[in-house]
Amino acid sequence: MAAKAGAAASFMFMLFLLNIACHAQLSPTFYDSSCPNALSAIRTAIRSAIASDRRMAASLIRLHFHDCFVQGCDASILLDETPSIQSEKTALGNLNSARGYNVIDKAKTEVEKICPGVVSCADIIAVAARDASAYVGGPSYAVKLGRRDSTTASRTLANAELPAFFESLESLISRFQKKGLTARDMVALSGSHTLGQAQCFTFRERIYNHSNIDAGFASTRRRRCPRAGSDSTLAPLDLVTPNSFDNNYFKNLMQNKGLLQSDQVLFNGGSTDSIVSEYSRNPARFKSDFGSAMIKMGDIGLLTGSSGQIRRICSAVN
């Protein structure tokens, strides 16, 4: 028994060391020698895209989130459908809603011109999210780099693991905990919804049938979202400052003006009410926690070293 216990302890220690080694390979300076102009090339592409379409900032942040929650931060979300790959682009949480693929492709093209086969698509997604945040007034933060790209994707996992707009607080907390993220991380990350938009079908039930919603707010939202039809009509999640990364999202929740059920549950008499209240009073704390949560999320399910590959085209395996 002692020998088995010792072997088990040794095995766990080796896993611990491997985990440390994996994370040790990620560094903000990963490309300083191999592709010193990579980050500036990505930043230029991202700024250009958002200047043309302000909504793209929210889309790029969301794209990073949807990538990391399925198989980890491995750019699997960018892979197109093939006979051997079920694309995550067609999963319920992404179909006709996830955007920014072309922006990542453009950034990748620019980076390939200066450093062919060096910078991963997974890293470009992570950097793009940071640059998008900074461009619209959100926090900038040091993105750890050195991820490699997946050679697989999973629509099944995407359908199972991406949060839905109708979920309860308990379900959301559980989903994030399974990815190593706390309830505070979840609330901070949700704050990026201040930039986002939602399709009518995702909030119709809330504006017509929920009681924990401001009456005037519900009435305003019904004008563009009838009881039937107009399913894909877009509406900003934050009516006040939809194009700025600020803490109005949390102020809205405290007034029962969360557009999605999965937003309002963050302030509805539950365990995250105090965090929402804190962020509504302290925008600096929100932005700081958002940056920290994004860095933490970027560590989910990494491929490094000899795992995966550096895809030359983000939508296809080499």
Order of alpha helices (4+ residues) and beta strands (2+ residues): alpha-alpha-alpha-alpha-alpha-alpha-alpha-alpha-beta-alpha-alpha-beta-alpha-alpha-alpha-alpha
